[in-house]
Amino acid sequence: MLCKTKRDVMKIVKEKNISFIQFWFTDVLGILKSFAVTPSELEEGLEEGMGFDGSSIEGFARIEESDMIAMPDPSTFQFLPWRPQERPVARMFCDILQPDGSPYEGDSRYVLKRMTRKLAEMGYTAYMGPELEFFCLESLENPRLIDKGGYFDNRPLDMGSDLRREIIFSLQDMDIQVEYSHHEVAPSQHEIDLKYDEALAMADKTMSYRIIAKEIARKMGYYVTFMPKPLFGENGSGMHVHQSLFKDNINAFHDPNDRYKLSQLAKSYIAGIMRHARELAAITNQWVNSYKRLVPGYEAPVYISWARRNRSTMVRVPMYKPGKEQATRIEFRSPDPACNPYLAFAVMLAAGLRGIEQNYPLPDPIEEDIYEMDEEARERAGITSLPGNLFEALQEVEKSELVRETLGDHIFNKFVANKKIEWDRYRVHVSQFEMEKYLPIL
């Protein structure tokens, strides 16, 4: 559905007899928030925004400065495919403003807008293509697997094909293009890949994807989770992010004369991601559970390195196909699908841009299996590792001038404070593992 203006929105709402319009935005952790307005209030909401109390939203205002305004973006207007069609419900993403109309510094979407604006001033458009994996379970209360399928399995091993199909139809109903889908490596694990788009649009689409998957699963009697590592002994869920920069509609990452078909700009971008990867981890892998995925042996990258064919590296450059110059891109493999996509995309772009601005040198690719290398060999190759847990990631991000500058002081401080609380709660928790291991012998 092509909506560009407030007038377009008002016209469709009237013609389609829309019952409610949901205003969507995210908190600092990337949790979707919304409230609904009726058509009678929509015109005022489009012109002036809708006021709300921000003091109860994670990472938003203090109680003495709680008045916020949600200003809807008409270009994001879409019907919600899981709502009744006789009285449809629509949604728009919102920018969060101060009462004086200025952007609110705690708005995640504004963080990414700032970064894409900076790139635009340099003549670049950033494109992102995330691959979100998820698990489908019988229910939240009874989290049993629905199948025992593996990578690319079909029926009868893959029992999630109907669910994936319905999710894809709903994504397409919201003008979100899908490239392909399949069963993933772990039992009950699935992947639906979105067609790449401009970074801000893709962050909006990522938020939509996550709620669509959950809502369609709920209607079909299942529960979908984007938790990075829900099953012990099985692969976790990642969000590999394909990314590239274009200038004047030409892929700035491509160089036909380079042995890897990568421009110097692309190499410096990769070097930026690699040099700052440890600082980014708290944002791209923001939960205690995230680091139970980032361990050797389960396909998730642990070591900071890059390659073309090697899927044990953190950054992979898909092989160049003649005539497909526009598809030249890098694939950042460590993020997981439970991150805040606005903040995650912003810090990825910031790290890549820092590499370009300071012309970081790119080390040689590592085409051998890093997991099979011993520690001494990794040291000789200059390969370091990502943080091993959230605490280590927080120690890295607190020292990061790059991440602080990208997020702004408000979000940076709120985010770090929230994550410290999460870590403190986790480290004092007595787990079932500890009870089973220690209670009988101590």
For each residue, the residues with C-beta under 8 A, 3 or more apart:
1: 12 77 78 79 175
2: 8
3: 8 9 12 74 75 77
4: 8 74 75
5: 8 9 74
6: 9 10 43 46 47 74
7: 10 11
8: 2 3 4 5 11 12 74 77
9: 3 5 6 12 13 42 46 74 77 92
10: 6 7 13 14 42 43 46
11: 7 8 14 15
12: 1 3 8 9 15 16 18 77 90
13: 9 10 16 18 21 39 42 90
14: 10 11 17 39
15: 11 12
16: 12 13 79 88
17: 14 87 88
18: 12 13 21 39 79 87 88 89 90
19: 38 39 87 88 89
20: 36 37 38 89 90
21: 13 18 36 37 38 39 42 45 72 89 90 91 92
22: 34 35 36 80 89 90 91 92
23: 34 35 36 37 45 50 70 72 91 92 94
24: 32 33 34 91 92 93 94 207
25: 32 33 34 70 93 94 95 96 107 109
26: 29 30 31 32 33 108 109 207 340 342
27: 30 31 33 57 58 59 60 108
28: 58 59 60 106 108 340 343 411 414 415 418
29: 26 58 59 286 340 415 418
30: 26 27 108 207 286 338 339 340 341 342 343
31: 26 27 58
32: 24 25 26 207 210 211
33: 24 25 26 27 57
34: 22 23 24 25 91
35: 22 23 50 52 70
36: 20 21 22 23 89
37: 20 21 23 41 42 45 50
38: 19 20 21 41 42
39: 13 14 18 19 21 42
40:
41: 37 38 44 45 50
42: 9 10 13 21 37 38 39 45 46
43: 6 10 46 47
44: 41 47 48
45: 21 23 37 41 42 48 49 50 72
46: 6 9 10 42 43 72 74
47: 6 43 44
48: 44 45 69
49: 45 69 70 71 72 94 97
50: 23 35 37 41 45 69 70
51: 67 68 69 70 99
52: 35 68 69 70
53: 56 66 67 68
54: 57 60 61 66 67 68 96 104 106
55: 60 61 62 63 66
56: 53 60
57: 27 33 54 60 61 68
58: 27 28 29 31 414 418
59: 27 28 29 106 411 414 415 418
60: 27 28 54 55 56 57 68 96 104 106
61: 54 55 57 65 66 67 68 104 106
62: 55 65 66
63: 55 66
64:
65: 61 62
66: 53 54 55 61 62 63
67: 51 53 54 61 99
68: 51 52 53 54 57 60 61 96 97 98 99 104
69: 48 49 50 51 52 96 97 98 99 101
70: 23 25 35 49 50 51 52 94 95 96 97
71: 49 94 95 96 97
72: 21 23 45 46 49 76 77 92 93 94
73: 76 92 93 94 95
74: 3 4 5 6 8 9 46 77 92
75: 3 4
76: 72 73 91 92 93 204
77: 1 3 8 9 12 72 74 90 91 92
78: 1 90 91 92 174 175 208
79: 1 16 18 83 88 89 90 173 174
80: 22 83 88 89 90 91 174
81: 169 170 173 174 212
82: 170 212 215 216 219
83: 79 80 88 89
84: 87 88 89
85: 88
86:
87: 17 18 19 84
88: 16 17 18 19 79 80 83 84 85
89: 18 19 20 21 22 36 79 80 83 84
90: 12 13 18 20 21 22 77 78 79 80
91: 21 22 23 24 34 76 77 78 80
92: 9 21 22 23 24 72 73 74 76 77 78
93: 24 25 72 73 76 109 204 207
94: 23 24 25 49 70 71 72 73 109
95: 25 70 71 73 103 107 109 110 113
96: 25 54 60 68 69 70 71 103 104 106 107 109 110
97: 49 68 69 70 71 101 102 103 104
98: 68 69 101 102 103 104
99: 51 67 68 69
100:
101: 69 97 98
102: 97 98
103: 95 96 97 98 107 110 113
104: 54 60 61 68 96 97 98 107 110
105: 110 408 409 410 411
106: 28 54 59 60 61 96 410 411 414
107: 25 95 96 103 104 110 111
108: 26 27 28 30 111 112 340 342 343 411
109: 25 26 93 94 95 96 112 113 200 203 204 342
110: 95 96 103 104 105 107 113 114
111: 107 108 114 115 342 343 346 406 407 408 411
112: 108 109 115 116 199 200 203 342 343 345 346
113: 95 103 109 110 116 117 200
114: 110 111 117 118 346
115: 111 112 118 119 126 199 345 346 349 350 353 406
116: 112 113 119 120 125 126 198 199 200 349
117: 113 114 120 121
118: 114 115 121 122 353
119: 115 116 122 124 125 126 245 349 353
120: 116 117 123 124 125
121: 117 118
122: 118 119
123: 120 247 248
124: 119 120 245 246 247 252
125: 116 119 120 198 245 246 247
126: 115 116 119 198 199 243 244 245 345 349
127: 196 197 198 199 202 243 244 245 246 329
128: 196 197 198 199 202 203 241 242 243 345
129: 179 193 194 195 196 197 202 241 242 243 329
130: 193 194 202 206 239 240 241 242 335 337 341
131: 191 193 194 238 239 240 241 242
132: 191 192 193 194 206 209 210 226 237 239 337
133: 184 189 190 191 226 237 238 239 337
134: 189 190 191 213 224 225 226 237 337
135: 186 188 189 190 224 225 227 230 231 237
136: 146 160 163 188 189 190 217 222 223 224
137: 140 142 143 144 145 146 188 222 223 224 225 230
138: 142 143 144 145 146 222 223
139: 142 143 221 222 223
140: 137 143 223
141:
142: 137 138 139
143: 137 138 139 140 223 230
144: 137 138
145: 137 138 148 187 188
146: 136 137 138 159 160 188 222
147: 157 158 159 160 183 187 188
148: 145 157 187
149: 153 157 158 159 160 183 187 188
150: 153 157 183 185 186 187
151: 182 183 184 185
152: 182 183
153: 149 150 157 158 183
154: 157 158 161 183
155: 158 159 161
156: 159
157: 147 148 149 150 153 154 183
158: 147 149 153 154 155 161 183
159: 146 147 149 155 156
160: 136 146 147 149 163 164 183 188 190
161: 154 155 158 164 165 183
162: 165 166 220
163: 136 160 166 167 190 216 217 220 222 224
164: 160 161 167 168 181 190 192
165: 161 162 168 169
166: 162 163 169 170 216 220
167: 163 164 170 171 192 212 213 216 217
168: 164 165 171 172 178 181 192
169: 81 165 166 172 173
170: 81 82 166 167 173 174 212 215 216
171: 167 168 174 176 177 178 192 194 208 209 212
172: 168 169 175 176 177 178
173: 79 81 169 170
174: 78 79 80 81 170 171 208 212
175: 1 78 172
176: 171 172 194 205 208 209
177: 171 172 194 195 197
178: 168 171 172 181 192 193 194 195
179: 129 193 194 195
180: 192 193
181: 164 168 178 190 191 192 193
182: 151 152 190 191
183: 147 149 150 151 152 153 154 157 158 160 161 189 190 191
184: 133 151 189 190 191 235 237
185: 150 151 189 234 235 299
186: 135 150 189 231 234 235 236
187: 145 147 148 149 150 231 234
188: 135 136 137 145 146 147 149 160
189: 133 134 135 136 183 184 185 186 234 235 237
190: 133 134 135 136 160 163 164 181 182 183 184
191: 131 132 133 134 181 182 183 184
192: 132 164 167 168 171 178 180 181 209 213
193: 129 130 131 132 178 179 180 181
194: 129 130 131 132 171 176 177 178 179 197 202 205 206 209
195: 129 177 178 179
196: 127 128 129 202 242 244 329
197: 127 128 129 177 194 201 202 205
198: 116 125 126 127 128 201 202
199: 112 115 116 126 127 128 202 203 345 349
200: 109 112 113 116 203 204
201: 197 198 204 205
202: 127 128 129 130 194 196 197 198 199 205 206 341 345
203: 109 112 128 199 200 206 207 341 342 345
204: 76 93 109 200 201 207 208
205: 176 194 197 201 202 208 209
206: 130 132 194 202 203 209 210 341
207: 24 26 30 32 93 203 204 210 211 341
208: 78 171 174 176 204 205 211 212
209: 132 171 176 192 194 205 206 212 213
210: 32 132 206 207 213 214 226 337
211: 32 207 208 214 215
212: 81 82 167 170 171 174 208 209 215 216
213: 134 167 192 209 210 216 217 224 226
214: 210 211 217 218 223 224
215: 82 170 211 212 218 219
216: 82 163 166 167 170 212 213 219 220
217: 136 163 167 213 214 220 222 223 224
218: 214 215 221 222 223
219: 82 215 216
220: 162 163 166 216 217
221: 139 218
222: 136 137 138 139 146 163 217 218
223: 136 137 138 139 140 143 214 217 218
224: 134 135 136 137 163 213 214 217
225: 134 135 137 230
226: 132 133 134 210 213 237 336 337 338
227: 135 230 237 289 338
228: 236 237 238 285 287 289 290 292 293 336 337 338
229: 236 237 289 290 292 293
230: 135 137 143 225 227 236 237 289
231: 135 186 187 234
232:
233:
234: 185 186 187 189 231 298
235: 184 185 186 189 293 298 299 300
236: 186 228 229 230 292 293 298 300 336
237: 132 133 134 135 184 189 226 227 228 229 230 293 336 337 338
238: 131 133 228 293 300 333 334 335 336 337
239: 130 131 132 133 335 336 337 339
240: 130 131 331 332 333 335
241: 128 129 130 131 331 332 335 344 345 348
242: 128 129 130 131 196 318 329 330 331 332
243: 126 127 128 129 329 330 331 332 348 349 352
244: 126 127 196 251 252 253 266 328 329 330
245: 119 124 125 126 127 251 252 253 265 266 269 352
246: 124 125 127 249 250 251 252
247: 123 124 125 250 252
248: 123
249: 246
250: 246 247 254
251: 244 245 246 254 325 326 327 328
252: 124 244 245 246 247 263 265 266
253: 244 245 262 263 265 266 269 328 329 330
254: 250 251 261 262 263 266 320 325 326 328
255: 258 261 262 263 264 266
256: 261 325
257:
258: 255 261 262 263
259:
260: 308 317 320 365
261: 254 255 256 258 320 328
262: 253 254 255 258 266 267 270 317 328
263: 252 253 254 255 258 266 267
264: 255 267 268
265: 245 252 253 268 269 356
266: 244 245 252 253 254 255 262 263 269 270 328 330
267: 262 263 264 270 271 362
268: 264 265 271 272 352 355 356 358 359 360 362
269: 245 253 265 266 272 273 330 352 353 355 356
270: 262 266 267 273 274 306 315 317 330 352 355 362
271: 267 268 274 275 355 360 361 362 363
272: 268 269 275 276 351 352 353 354 355 356 360
273: 269 270 276 277 280 315 330 332 348 351 352 355
274: 270 271 277 304 305 306 314 315 362 363
275: 271 272 351 354 355 360
276: 272 273 279 280 347 350 351 354 400 402 403
277: 273 274 280 281 304 314 334 351 386
278: 281 304 384 386 387 393 396
279: 276 282 351 396 397 399 400 402 403
280: 273 276 277 283 284 347 348 351 397 403
281: 277 278 284 285 334 386 387 393 396 397
282: 279 285 286 387 390 393 394 396 397 403 415 416 419
283: 280 286 339 340 343 344 347 397 403 407 415
284: 280 281 334 335 336 339 344 347 348
285: 228 281 282 290 291 293 294 334 335 336 339 386 393
286: 29 30 282 283 290 338 339 340 390 415 419
287: 228 290 336 338 390 422
288: 291 292 389 390 422 423 426
289: 227 228 229 230 292 293 338
290: 228 229 285 286 287 293 294 336 338 390
291: 285 288 294 295 387 388 389 390 393
292: 228 229 236 288 289 295
293: 228 229 235 236 237 238 285 289 290 298 300 336
294: 285 290 291 300 301 302 334 386 388
295: 291 292 298 300 302
296: 302 371
297: 371
298: 234 235 236 293 295
299: 185 235 311 312
300: 235 236 238 293 294 295 333 334
301: 294 312 313 314 333 334 386
302: 294 295 296 370 371 385 386
303: 312 313 314 370 378 383 384 385 386
304: 274 277 278 314 383 384 385 386
305: 274 313 314 315 363 365 366 370 381 383
306: 270 274 313 314 315 316 317 330 362 363 365 366
307: 310 312 313 315 316 317 365 366 367
308: 260 316 317 318 319 365 367
309: 319 367
310: 307 313 316 365 366 367 368 369 370
311: 299 316 333
312: 299 301 303 307 369 370 371
313: 301 303 305 306 307 310 316 333 365 366 370
314: 274 277 301 303 304 305 306 332 333 334 386
315: 270 273 274 305 306 307 330 331 332 333
316: 306 307 308 310 311 313 330 331 333
317: 260 262 270 306 307 308 329 330 331 365
318: 242 308 327 329 331
319: 308 309
320: 254 260 261 324 328
321: 324 327
322:
323:
324: 320 321 327 328
325: 251 254 256 328
326: 251 254
327: 251 318 321 324
328: 244 251 253 254 261 262 266 320 324 325
329: 127 129 196 242 243 244 253 317 318
330: 242 243 244 253 266 269 270 273 306 315 316 317
331: 240 241 242 243 315 316 317 318
332: 240 241 242 243 273 314 315 335 348
333: 238 240 300 301 311 313 314 315 316
334: 238 277 281 284 285 294 300 301 314 386
335: 130 238 239 240 241 284 285 332 339 344 348
336: 226 228 236 237 238 239 284 285 287 290 293 339
337: 130 132 133 134 210 226 228 237 238 239
338: 30 226 227 228 237 286 287 289 290
339: 30 239 283 284 285 286 335 336 343 344
340: 26 28 29 30 108 283 286 343 344
341: 30 130 202 203 206 207 344 345
342: 26 30 108 109 111 112 203 345 346
343: 28 30 108 111 112 283 339 340 346 347 407 411 415
344: 241 283 284 335 339 340 341 347 348
345: 112 115 126 128 199 202 203 241 341 342 348 349
346: 111 112 114 115 342 343 349 350 406 407
347: 276 280 283 284 343 344 350 351 402 403 406 407
348: 241 243 273 280 284 332 335 344 345 351 352
349: 115 116 119 126 199 243 345 346 352 353
350: 115 276 346 347 353 354 402 403 405 406
351: 272 273 275 276 277 279 280 347 348 354 355 402
352: 243 245 268 269 270 272 273 348 349 355 356
353: 115 118 119 269 272 349 350 356 357
354: 272 275 276 350 351 357 358 360 402
355: 268 269 270 271 272 273 275 351 352 358 359 360
356: 265 268 269 272 352 353 359
357: 353 354
358: 268 354 355
359: 268 355 356
360: 268 271 272 275 354 355
361: 271
362: 267 268 270 271 274 306
363: 271 274 305 306 382
364:
365: 260 305 306 307 308 310 313 317
366: 305 306 307 310 313 370 381 383
367: 307 308 309 310
368: 310 372 373
369: 310 312 372 373
370: 302 303 305 310 312 313 366 373 378 383
371: 296 297 302 312
372: 368 369
373: 368 369 370 377 378 381 383
374: 377 378
375: 378 379
376: 379 380
377: 373 374 380 381
378: 303 370 373 374 375 381 383
379: 375 376 382 383
380: 376 377
381: 305 366 373 377 378
382: 363 379
383: 303 304 305 366 370 373 378 379
384: 278 303 304
385: 302 303 304 388
386: 277 278 281 285 294 301 302 303 304 314 334
387: 278 281 282 291 390 392 393 395 396
388: 291 294 385 392
389: 288 291 392 393
390: 282 286 287 288 290 291 387 393 394 419 422 423 426
391: 394 395 423 427
392: 387 388 389 395 396
393: 278 281 282 285 291 387 389 390 396 397
394: 282 390 391 397 398 416 419 420 423
395: 387 391 392 398 399
396: 278 279 281 282 387 392 393 399 400
397: 279 280 281 282 283 393 394 400 403 416
398: 394 395 416
399: 279 395 396
400: 276 279 396 397 403 404
401: 404 405
402: 276 279 347 350 351 354 405 406
403: 276 279 280 282 283 347 350 397 400 406 407 412
404: 400 401 407 408 409 412
405: 350 401 402 408
406: 111 115 346 347 350 402 403
407: 111 283 343 346 347 403 404 411 412 415
408: 105 111 404 405 411 412
409: 105 404 412 413
410: 105 106 413 414
411: 28 59 105 106 108 111 343 407 408 414 415
412: 403 404 407 408 409 415 416
413: 409 410 416 417
414: 28 58 59 106 410 411 417 418
415: 28 29 59 282 283 286 343 407 411 412 418 419
416: 282 394 397 398 412 413 419 420
417: 413 414 420 421
418: 28 29 58 59 414 415 421 422
419: 282 286 390 394 415 416 422 423
420: 394 416 417 423 424
421: 417 418 424 425
422: 287 288 390 418 419 425 426
423: 288 390 391 394 419 420 426 427
424: 420 421 427 428
425: 421 422 428 429
426: 288 390 422 423 429
427: 391 423 424
428: 424 425
429: 425 426
430: 434 435
431: 434 435
432: 435 436
433: 436 437
434: 430 431 437 438 439
435: 430 431 432 438 439
436: 432 433 439 440
437: 433 434 440 441
438: 434 435 441 442
439: 434 435 436 442
440: 436 437
441: 437 438
442: 438 439
